């Protein structure tokens, strides 16, 4: 899945909606030369999961509900860094038996990443900075989960 950042206003120039400023200082004062930046170019989630499913079959009815639970691993790519994470998911749906060997199904799923902390995110140091030098890294906290619809055959 790929999730991009949308501009909240058509008047934003130079992708300004993608940037956020971070400060190492706890003071609320807006002092110059105390900030680094992160550029949000969206989030990409590549997942690999193993599911265990149970079909509730009734021989008298060709439609049967199913439920699945799964666990897996995801590669989350955001802010120019990729982090591996453990994930889980659940699925609910119905299948329609065309013949004893073939069925079609439609269902929904919920997918969630375990652990919401992403470390070693490279930060952008302003080119005119005199007090911040060398590579800077940030920690981002983000809960990653999504719902989806699936349609297929088996």
C-alpha positions in Angstrom: 0.0 0.0 0.0 1.2 3.5 -0.7 -0.2 6.5 1.2 0.8 10.0 0.0 0.5 13.4 1.7 -2.2 15.6 0.2 -1.8 19.4 0.0 -4.5 21.0 2.2 -4.4 24.2 0.1 -3.7 24.8 -3.6 -1.8 27.9 -2.7 1.1 26.0 -1.1 4.4 26.5 -3.0 7.3 24.2 -3.4 5.6 21.2 -1.6 5.6 23.2 1.6 2.9 20.9 3.0 5.5 18.0 3.0 7.9 19.6 5.5 7.8 19.8 9.3 10.3 21.5 11.6 11.8 19.8 14.6 13.6 21.4 17.5 16.0 19.8 20.0 15.0 22.5 22.5 12.0 22.4 24.8 11.5 26.2 24.7 8.5 27.4 22.8 10.4 30.4 21.6 10.9 30.4 17.8 14.6 30.9 17.6 16.4 30.9 14.3 19.0 28.2 13.7 17.6 25.8 16.2 15.5 23.6 13.8 16.0 20.6 11.5 13.3 19.5 9.0 11.7 16.3 7.9 10.2 15.9 4.4 7.2 13.6 4.2 6.9 12.0 0.8 4.3 9.6 1.9 4.4 6.1 3.4 4.8 2.8 1.6 3.9 -0.4 3.5 5.0 -3.8 2.0 3.7 -6.7 4.0 4.0 -10.5 4.0 1.6 -12.3 6.3 0.5 -15.9 7.1 -3.2 -16.3 7.7 -5.3 -19.1 9.3 -8.8 -19.1 8.0 -12.0 -20.9 9.0 -15.0 -21.3 6.6 -18.4 -21.9 8.1 -19.8 -24.3 5.5 -23.4 -25.4 5.2 -24.0 -28.0 2.5 -27.5 -26.7 1.9 -26.5 -23.1 1.1 -23.8 -22.1 -1.5 -22.8 -18.9 0.4 -20.6 -19.3 3.5 -19.0 -16.8 5.8 -15.3 -17.0 6.7 -12.9 -15.5 9.3 -9.2 -15.2 9.2 -6.4 -14.1 11.6 -2.8 -13.5 10.5 0.6 -12.4 11.6 3.5 -11.2 9.4 6.2 -8.7 8.8 6.0 -5.3 7.1 8.6 -3.0 5.6 7.5 0.6 6.3 9.2 3.2 4.1 8.8 6.9 5.0 11.0 10.0 5.5 13.7 8.3 3.4 14.1 5.4 5.8 12.8 1.8 5.8 11.9 0.0 9.0 10.9 -3.7 9.5 7.9 -4.2 11.8 5.8 -7.1 13.0 2.1 -6.9 12.0 -1.2 -8.6 12.5 -4.5 -8.7 10.5 -8.0 -10.0 10.7 -10.4 -10.8 7.8 -14.1 -11.3 7.5 -16.0 -12.2 4.4 -18.3 -14.5 2.5 -17.6 -17.0 -0.2 -19.9 -18.3 -2.9 -19.3 -21.9 -4.1 -19.5 -22.2 -7.9 -18.7 -25.9 -7.8 -16.9 -28.2 -5.2 -13.4 -27.0 -6.4 -14.1 -23.3 -7.1 -15.5 -20.4 -5.2 -15.4 -16.6 -5.3 -15.2 -14.4 -2.2 -15.6 -10.8 -1.0 -14.4 -9.6 2.3 -12.8 -6.9 4.4 -9.6 -6.8 6.4 -7.9 -4.8 9.1 -4.1 -4.6 9.2 -2.0 -3.1 12.0 1.7 -2.6 12.7 3.0 -3.5 16.2 5.2 -0.8 17.5 4.7 2.9 16.6 8.3 4.2 17.0 10.5 4.7 13.9 14.1 5.5 14.7 17.1 7.0 12.7 15.0 9.1 10.3 17.4 11.4 8.5 16.7 15.1 9.1 17.4 18.0 6.8 19.8 20.6 8.2 19.2 24.1 6.8 22.0 25.2 4.6 22.6 28.4 6.5 22.7 26.7 9.9 25.7 27.7 12.0 24.9 25.8 15.2 23.7 22.5 13.8 26.3 20.4 12.1 26.8 16.9 10.8 24.1 14.3 10.1 20.9 14.7 12.3 18.4 11.9 13.0 14.9 11.9 14.4 12.5 9.5 16.0 9.0 9.5 14.5 5.9 8.1 16.3 3.2 6.9 14.0 0.4 4.3 14.4 0.1 2.5 11.1 -3.1 0.6 10.4 -5.5 0.3 7.5 -8.8 -1.3 6.4 -9.3 -2.8 3.0 -11.7 -4.8 0.7 -10.7 -7.9 -1.1 -12.3 -9.8 -4.0 -11.1 -13.0 -5.5 -11.4 -16.6 -6.3 -10.0 -19.9 -5.0 
